[in-house]
Amino acid sequence: MLDGSVKVVNPLGLHARAAAQLVKLAGRYRSLITLRREDSAAFANAKSILSVLALAAPIGTVLLIEVEGSDEQEAYDAVMSLFADGFGEI
């Protein structure tokens, strides 16, 4: 299992378009990808759009990322890169 934390840096936060990008990306991997809000008990399966949107993560939110599975390194790197790039919005 790999884990780390990311900060939501895009101005609109983890809104519908950004969440859809994340879900599409996560769907390419077999690994389980879980997001958890650092400041609450909220968590989400990154392959579920409703679950990701329920995090209600505005700009500045710190999310803990956990990836577990046969392709975890590739999945982890891809998710971290998507967040670092601000979902193409910055």
C-alpha positions as CSV (number, residue, x, y, z in Angstrom):
1,M,0.0,0.0,0.0
2,L,1.2,3.5,-0.8
3,D,-0.1,6.6,0.9
4,G,0.6,10.3,0.9
5,S,-1.1,13.7,1.1
6,V,-2.1,16.3,-1.5
7,K,-3.5,19.8,-1.2
8,V,-6.3,20.8,-3.6
9,V,-4.7,23.7,-5.5
10,N,-7.1,24.4,-8.3
11,P,-9.3,27.5,-7.7
12,L,-12.6,25.7,-7.8
13,G,-11.6,22.9,-5.6
14,L,-12.7,19.3,-6.3
15,H,-15.8,20.3,-8.3
16,A,-17.7,18.2,-10.8
17,R,-15.3,18.5,-13.8
18,A,-12.2,17.8,-11.6
19,A,-13.9,14.9,-9.9
20,A,-14.9,13.5,-13.2
21,Q,-11.2,13.7,-14.3
22,L,-10.2,11.9,-11.2
23,V,-12.8,9.1,-11.5
24,K,-11.8,8.6,-15.2
25,L,-8.1,8.4,-14.3
26,A,-8.8,6.0,-11.3
27,G,-10.9,3.8,-13.5
28,R,-7.8,2.9,-15.6
29,Y,-6.2,1.1,-12.7
30,R,-7.1,-2.1,-10.8
31,S,-5.9,-0.7,-7.5
32,L,-8.2,0.6,-4.9
33,I,-7.7,4.4,-4.5
34,T,-9.1,6.0,-1.4
35,L,-9.2,9.7,-0.6
36,R,-9.7,10.9,3.0
37,R,-10.1,14.5,4.2
38,E,-7.4,15.3,6.8
39,D,-9.8,17.6,8.7
40,S,-12.7,15.2,9.0
41,A,-13.8,11.5,8.8
42,A,-15.0,11.9,5.2
43,F,-13.5,9.5,2.7
44,A,-14.2,8.5,-0.9
45,N,-13.5,5.7,-3.4
46,A,-11.8,7.6,-6.2
47,K,-13.7,5.5,-8.8
48,S,-17.1,6.8,-7.6
49,I,-18.1,10.3,-8.8
50,L,-20.7,10.7,-6.0
51,S,-18.2,9.6,-3.4
52,V,-15.6,12.1,-4.6
53,L,-18.1,14.9,-4.8
54,A,-19.3,14.1,-1.3
55,L,-15.9,15.1,0.1
56,A,-16.8,18.7,-0.6
57,A,-13.1,19.6,-1.0
58,P,-12.5,23.3,-1.8
59,I,-9.1,24.9,-2.6
60,G,-6.7,24.4,0.3
61,T,-8.2,21.1,1.5
62,V,-5.6,18.5,2.4
63,L,-6.5,15.0,1.2
64,L,-4.8,11.7,2.2
65,I,-4.4,9.3,-0.7
66,E,-4.2,5.5,-0.2
67,V,-3.6,3.2,-3.1
68,E,-3.5,-0.6,-2.8
69,G,-3.3,-3.1,-5.6
70,S,-1.2,-4.7,-8.3
71,D,-0.6,-1.4,-10.1
72,E,-0.5,0.8,-7.1
73,Q,2.7,2.7,-8.0
74,E,1.4,3.7,-11.4
75,A,-2.0,4.7,-10.0
76,Y,-0.4,6.6,-7.1
77,D,1.9,8.6,-9.4
78,A,-0.9,9.4,-11.8
79,V,-3.3,10.6,-9.1
80,M,-0.6,12.7,-7.4
81,S,0.3,14.2,-10.8
82,L,-3.3,15.2,-11.5
83,F,-3.6,17.0,-8.2
84,A,-0.2,18.7,-8.6
85,D,-1.3,19.9,-12.0
86,G,-4.4,21.4,-10.5
87,F,-6.6,19.3,-12.8
88,G,-5.3,21.5,-15.7
89,E,-7.0,24.6,-14.2
90,I,-3.9,26.5,-13.0
